[in-house]
């Protein structure tokens, strides 16, 4: 169903409802018709009809007509009287509504007392005469009324219509216009209506002085006056209906002060009374309502005047802030003045600013600008604020940052999101207020203000401060723009580039300091009389006239290189320029030529240096022992150094243009094809930037091991590959030798361990056999048995020495800081018996901690001391142990006064199992110095000896300082 159909249906249902209400009220009223069946002193339908036309308009006249026709047809008279009376009732309501609209303010008739008086006269007295004239006349004409009783019937009819219009119409219209119930006033309203009901029942029910003839009707007036004064028009009209109903009910029962011998006269007298009461109450209520309205308007006017004054003061504040901020030299100064002015306006003692962090727009950092009237009182507030950073939505500054609008906290004590009030310090803050300084939609800063007592929000102030924040933002923008302009001017002035502007005729308007320096002019020299051609080297003047000026005039831009003239030396200065032309937007004519140029002298020198460097690089490449080559995106060789020629046997001219895989073994060629598609394959990760081993192929067809490192790069959109190839044939041989030595060392360890037990058994059993057969063998046999025991022991010593020698590398500990003094003392303690036996004297100089294996260093020093004690002459041994240092290493010296060593044996003594003396002269396995050498070499040092026969020996060894 569309909107028009819904409206029609709604209108139809409304009409049916109105007609039904009219019919019902009419039937009830006609029950009190005593003089004539069609005339009654109680006629509420007149009020219903008038209210209908005033509320809904004349379009609902059929509803009124239908209700009136049916009630008359079903009560008394015939069709003719029913139609005529229904027409009179309808016409009466239409005329009343017309008069009210024309003279009594229409629908707003009950807003003013003057309009109510007009309504009483026009709608209740004048218009209500229409229906009685028409109705009574047709009844008499049709024989349903007596002409002798014409005026009695007419009076009854008219008073019934008048009372119905006076009481029912206001009730219906006022409730229709304002159907809402004021629940705050509901108890008073109900008590007032109860009072009206009780008073009405008391008056009209003869509850007061029932047996005495006393006038008590006046008691109905006070409650009506109270309702008119206290509650208003709508409740006054409702009270009139309530009182009228109670009065009618009692009078119709023959009870009350208005009961006469005739019921009709009783009702007429009652209706007159009720009409007077209703008119008085309505007029009084309207007058009171007008007065209240006038008082409210006056109060609003005073409030508006006060608000206007406040707005004027706010405007003046805004002007003061704007002027002060504009006159400020810096942003902090403008903010501080704003804080002072706003605090003075508010009468608040504290103002502060938070700035948005330039590195993180989601953080607010406290500013240094404060306005505080009492520093001592607000010391704690300043203390916590100066160290507090806020995030969006946190505290007053964070809320203002998030909302980008002013915010007011009436009482911070009861406000949950005010962290500074919850830090255990008395900050003396009651209310707080803040607003943002805006630049477009961005918050630049937050100004906040505090007072020591709660203050309700001032919305006008908040709105005005929003404008202040915007204005301050514009001032900040202007400051920033001026600063940017100053920085740009400074940038131009201090730029290292040549910056020049000329007029269309070529005369210099501006030349920066760097430009003056480039062409040999003093920084204060006058250039306004010079033209651009005066700056150009003579050979490039034609280029300036023909190419540069022509391009500027046609295309508006030129870029390129030409030479300026150095005014002091006359030499050309190469400058790369970018020039443009500025035109008048109105005329389109050139106004300024501007150019910026860079001195490319250094670039020229760099290019020369680069060419020389390239030549040196090519020389290095060709002198490299490794093969170095480059290839294009298809894998074809582009360059080939001398080492590549030597390794693979191809001259550069022969190999250039051939596939990179030519130099690889056939089995590797498919897997190692290099081309542009290689970068898109997973194997690129395995090849590029890695070092891989594979088989190369010489020109002779011989395969050999190589190590390949591939890389790629782009120049523009072209892809290139580079390769470094090493011939690792010798390295492979060394690795094989190393593996062999390692296996040999492992064999030595195993052999040494496995030979230990058999040798001990041989030596033990031979000794047992010698003791068992002692005295039973001849001298030669006993000598042979001694040889066997001695050989087994020497063999055991050799095995132990071999095991000790092999463990230098395999059993060494991690290098660590070592206390040399401690090792020296432990060595002396270990050799104490031998030292006492030989009466040796051992001394040492200052010893410094070093980095090494503490066990092996102790073994090294002990071996050297043992040799010095062993290879002594007839004198008591003297040994001196000392250390010195160079820039990179520690140097140790072990000097003795022993038998000395012939220099020709210096290398031999450090070789395993090498001896310079017979076993009968000096015992030992020949492994001691070999172990020393192996220990020193493991530490990254070296060992040597200086000696002469019979003059003692000095053994030296070194240890690196940075032994990582």
Number of C-alpha atoms within 10 A of each C-alpha: 5 6 8 9 10 11 11 11 12 12 15 14 12 15 20 18 13 20 25 16 17 24 22 15 19 23 19 14 19 21 14 21 20 18 19 21 17 26 26 27 31 29 28 24 30 32 26 26 32 33 25 25 22 23 16 12 14 16 11 20 20 15 24 30 21 21 24 27 24 18 20 24 17 12 16 16 19 14 14 14 26 24 19 20 28 25 21 22 27 28 21 25 30 22 19 27 27 21 20 25 16 10 13 23 18 17 17 16 22 24 17 19 19 16 20 25 19 18 26 21 15 20 29 27 20 17 25 29 20 20 25 26 19 20 25 28 21 19 24 16 13 14 12 18 20 16 15 9 14 16 14 17 25 21 20 26 28 27 26 27 30 28 31 27 31 27 27 23 24 28 23 19 24 19 16 13 12 9 10 8 10 9 9 8 10 11 11 14 19 11 11 20 22 15 16 25 21 17 22 25 20 20 25 27 21 17 15 14 12 14 8 8 8 10 10 15 16 9 14 22 15 13 21 28 19 16 24 26 19 17 17 20 27 24 21 28 29 20 27 27 19 17 25 23 14 22 26 21 16 21 21 16 12 18 19 26 22 20 20 15 8 12 19 21 18 20 27 22 18 24 24 16 16 22 23 14 20 25 20 17 27 28 21 21 30 25 21 19 22 15 13 13 13 12 12 12 13 12 12 13 12 12 12 13 12 12 14 12 12 14 15 12 13 20 15 12 20 22 14 16 23 19 12 18 23 17 11 17 11 13 15 15 15 22 24 20 19 26 24 20 18 23 20 13 12 12 11 20 18 26 25 25 26 26 21 21 15 11 7 8 15 15 18 25 21 20 18 12 18 18 21 21 14 10 13 9 14 19 15 16 19 18 12 16 17 15 9 14 17 21 17 17 15 17 18 26 31 21 21 26 32 15 14 19 20 26 21 21 21 18 18 23 15 11 13 10 17 18 15 19 21 13 10 7 12 14 19 16 20 18 22 25 22 25 32 32 30 25 18 11 8 14 23 24 27 29 26 23 24 26 20 18 14 16 15 10 15 11 12 13 15 18 14 18 23 21 18 25 25 20 20 27 21 17 19 22 16 13 17 14 12 12 12 13 12 12 12 13 12 11 12 19 17 12 15 17 20 24 23 20 21 21 18 15 12 17 18 20 17 15 20 18 21 20 23 20 15 20 21 15 17 10 13 8 9 11 14 12 10 14 16 17 17 15 15 21 21 15 13 16 19 13 15 18 12 10 12 18 20 15 18 18 14 10 11 16 19 20 16 11 16 20 23 25 22 19 17 9 9 13 13 19 18 21 20 19 20 16 22 20 24 17 14 10 9 6 7 9 12 17 15 19 25 18 19 18 21 19 20 15 14 10 13 12 11 13 12 12 12 14 12 12 13 12 12 12 13 13 13 12 18 18 13 14 17 20 23 22 22 21 24 21 17 17 20 21 22 20 17 23 22 20 21 25 19 14 20 22 17 18 14 17 10 11 20 18 15 14 19 24 20 16 22 22 19 14 10 14 15 11 10 15 16 26 17 17 11 17 14 9 10 9 12 17 12 11 18 20 13 12 13 14 13 14 19 25 20 19 13 9 11 11 17 17 18 20 17 21 17 19 15 18 11 10 7 6 7 10 15 21 23 19 20 16 22 20 21 14 13 10 12 13 11 12 12 12 12 12 12 12 12 12 12 13 19 15 13 18 19 12 14 20 14 12 14 15 11 12 20 15 12 16 19 15 13 18 17 12 12 20 12 10 11 11 10 11 12 9 10 9 12 17 12 12 17 15 12 16 19 15 15 20 17 17 18 21 17 18 22 18 22 22 18 17 23 20 18 18 14 11 10 15 13 10 14 13 12 17 15 19 15 13 18 19 11 14 19 16 11 12 14 12 11 14 19 10 10 14 14 17 14 15 12 14 11 10 16 14 12 20 20 26 19 21 12 21 20 17 18 22 18 21 18 21 22 16 15 25 25 17 20 21 14 7 12 16 21 18 22 16 21 16 18 14 14 10 7 12 17 18 18 20 19 21 24 27 21 26 20 20 21 14 13 8 11 14 10 15 20 22 16 18 17 15 18 12 12 9 11 7 8 13 13 19 20 19 23 25 21 18 25 25 21 22 25 20 17 17 20 14 18 18 20 15 18 15 19 13 12 14 13 22 23 24 17 17 20 23 23 20 15 9 16 10
